[in-house]
Amino acid sequence: MQEITELERRITAALERIGAGVDRMARQPRAFTGAAPAADTALRAQLEEEKSLTAQLQARLRMVKDREPKGDLQEKIDRLTQQLDVQGLELQRMRRTAAALREQLAALRDAQAAGVTEPQLINKAMAAELDALRALRLTEVAEMDEILAALEPHVTEASHARA
C-alpha cells in the first residue's frame, strides 16, 4: 500500500512539473522546427517584394507631384502680386493727390476769405478735387472687381461642394 501512495505522489509531482512546463512554453515564443525556415524564407521574399513595390509606388508619387503645374500656380501668384503692388501704388498716388487738392482748396478758401483770390480759382480747385475723388473711387471699384474675379472660382467650387 505504501508503494501505491509513493507512486501516486510521484505521479502527481510529475504532472505538476509537466503542467508548469506547458504554461512556460505557452508564454514563450515557439522555436522554429525544420519546416519553419522554408516558410520563413518565403515570407521574407514576399516582404522584400512588397518593400520593392512600395518604393516604386513612392517614386511614382514623387514624380507625379513634381510634374504638377506648380509653375503655373507660381506664375499666377506672381502676376496677382504684381497687380496688387501696382494697385497699391496707384491708390497711394490717388490719396496723395486728393490730400494735396484738399490742402489747395483750404488755402484758396483762406485766400478768398482774405479777399485776395478770385472765385474761379476756388471752382477750379473744387473741380480738381472732385475729379481726384472720382478717380480714387474708380480705382477702388477696379480693385474690388479684381478681388471678386479671383474669388469667383472658389465660391463656385464651394457651392458645388455643398450640393
C-alpha positions as CSV (number, residue, x, y, z in Angstrom):
1,M,0.0,0.0,0.0
2,Q,2.8,2.3,0.8
3,E,4.2,1.7,-2.6
4,I,1.0,2.8,-4.2
5,T,0.9,6.0,-2.1
6,E,4.5,6.7,-3.1
7,L,3.8,6.1,-6.8
8,E,0.7,8.3,-6.6
9,R,2.7,11.1,-5.0
10,R,5.4,10.8,-7.7
11,I,2.9,10.8,-10.5
12,T,1.2,13.9,-9.1
13,A,4.5,15.7,-8.8
14,A,5.4,14.8,-12.3
15,L,2.0,16.0,-13.6
16,E,2.5,19.3,-11.8
17,R,6.0,19.7,-13.4
18,I,4.5,18.9,-16.8
19,G,1.7,21.5,-16.3
20,A,4.3,24.1,-15.2
21,G,6.4,23.4,-18.3
22,V,3.4,23.7,-20.6
23,D,2.5,27.0,-19.0
24,R,6.0,28.3,-19.5
25,M,6.0,27.1,-23.1
26,A,2.7,28.8,-23.8
27,R,4.2,32.1,-22.6
28,Q,7.4,31.9,-24.6
29,P,7.5,32.2,-28.4
30,R,7.8,28.9,-30.2
31,A,11.1,27.8,-31.7
32,F,11.1,27.0,-35.4
33,T,11.0,23.4,-36.5
34,G,12.7,22.0,-39.6
35,A,9.8,23.2,-41.9
36,A,9.6,26.7,-40.4
37,P,12.9,28.1,-42.0
38,A,11.4,27.3,-45.5
39,A,8.2,29.2,-44.7
40,D,10.3,32.0,-43.1
41,T,12.3,32.3,-46.3
42,A,9.2,32.5,-48.4
43,L,7.7,35.2,-46.1
44,R,10.9,37.2,-46.2
45,A,10.9,37.0,-50.0
46,Q,7.3,38.3,-50.1
47,L,8.2,41.0,-47.7
48,E,11.1,42.1,-49.9
49,E,8.7,42.1,-52.9
50,E,6.3,44.3,-51.1
51,K,9.1,46.7,-50.0
52,S,10.2,47.0,-53.6
53,L,6.7,47.6,-54.8
54,T,6.2,50.3,-52.1
55,A,9.4,52.0,-53.1
56,Q,8.4,52.0,-56.8
57,L,5.0,53.5,-55.9
58,Q,6.6,56.2,-53.7
59,A,8.9,57.1,-56.6
60,R,6.0,57.3,-59.0
61,L,4.1,59.5,-56.5
62,R,7.1,61.8,-56.2
63,M,7.3,62.1,-60.0
64,V,3.6,62.9,-60.2
65,K,3.9,65.6,-57.5
66,D,6.9,67.0,-59.3
67,R,5.0,67.2,-62.6
68,E,2.1,69.2,-61.0
69,P,1.7,72.6,-62.5
70,K,3.5,74.4,-59.7
71,G,5.0,76.8,-62.2
72,D,1.5,77.8,-63.4
73,L,0.4,78.5,-59.9
74,Q,3.5,80.4,-59.1
75,E,3.2,82.5,-62.2
76,K,-0.4,83.2,-61.3
77,I,0.6,84.2,-57.7
78,D,3.4,86.4,-59.1
79,R,1.0,88.1,-61.6
80,L,-1.6,88.7,-58.9
81,T,1.1,90.0,-56.5
82,Q,2.3,92.4,-59.2
83,Q,-1.2,93.6,-59.9
84,L,-1.8,94.2,-56.2
85,D,1.5,96.2,-56.0
86,V,0.5,98.3,-59.0
87,Q,-2.9,98.9,-57.5
88,G,-1.4,99.8,-54.1
89,L,0.9,102.3,-55.7
90,E,-2.0,103.8,-57.7
91,L,-4.1,104.0,-54.7
92,Q,-1.3,105.8,-52.7
93,R,-0.9,108.2,-55.6
94,M,-4.6,109.0,-55.7
95,R,-4.7,109.5,-52.0
96,R,-1.7,111.9,-52.1
97,T,-3.4,113.8,-55.0
98,A,-6.7,114.0,-53.1
99,A,-4.9,115.2,-49.9
100,A,-2.9,117.8,-52.0
101,L,-6.1,119.0,-53.6
102,R,-7.8,119.4,-50.2
103,E,-4.9,121.4,-49.0
104,Q,-5.1,123.6,-52.1
105,L,-8.8,124.1,-51.6
106,A,-8.3,125.1,-48.0
107,A,-5.6,127.6,-49.0
108,L,-7.9,129.0,-51.7
109,R,-10.7,129.4,-49.2
110,D,-8.5,131.1,-46.8
111,A,-7.2,133.4,-49.5
112,Q,-10.8,134.1,-50.7
113,A,-11.8,134.9,-47.1
114,A,-9.0,137.4,-47.0
115,G,-10.3,138.9,-50.3
116,V,-7.1,138.1,-52.3
117,T,-8.2,135.5,-54.8
118,E,-10.9,135.1,-57.4
119,P,-13.8,132.7,-57.1
120,Q,-12.8,131.0,-60.4
121,L,-9.7,129.6,-58.7
122,I,-11.8,128.1,-56.0
123,N,-14.2,126.5,-58.5
124,K,-11.2,125.0,-60.4
125,A,-9.7,123.6,-57.2
126,M,-13.0,122.1,-56.2
127,A,-13.5,120.5,-59.7
128,A,-9.9,119.1,-59.5
129,E,-10.7,117.7,-56.1
130,L,-13.9,116.1,-57.3
131,D,-12.0,114.5,-60.2
132,A,-9.4,113.1,-57.9
133,L,-12.1,111.6,-55.7
134,R,-13.8,110.1,-58.7
135,A,-10.6,108.6,-59.8
136,L,-10.0,107.2,-56.3
137,R,-13.4,105.6,-56.3
138,L,-12.8,104.1,-59.7
139,T,-9.5,102.7,-58.6
140,E,-11.2,101.1,-55.6
141,V,-14.0,99.7,-57.7
142,A,-11.5,98.2,-60.1
143,E,-9.6,96.7,-57.2
144,M,-12.9,95.2,-55.8
145,D,-13.7,93.8,-59.3
146,E,-10.4,92.0,-59.4
147,I,-10.8,90.6,-55.9
148,L,-14.3,89.3,-56.8
149,A,-13.0,87.8,-60.1
150,A,-10.2,86.0,-58.1
151,L,-12.7,84.7,-55.5
152,E,-15.4,83.6,-58.0
153,P,-13.8,80.2,-58.9
154,H,-13.5,79.5,-55.2
155,V,-17.1,80.4,-54.5
156,T,-18.3,78.3,-57.4
157,E,-16.3,75.4,-56.2
158,A,-17.6,75.7,-52.7
159,S,-21.2,75.9,-53.9
160,H,-20.7,72.7,-56.0
161,A,-19.1,71.0,-53.0
162,R,-22.2,71.7,-50.8
163,A,-24.6,70.4,-53.5
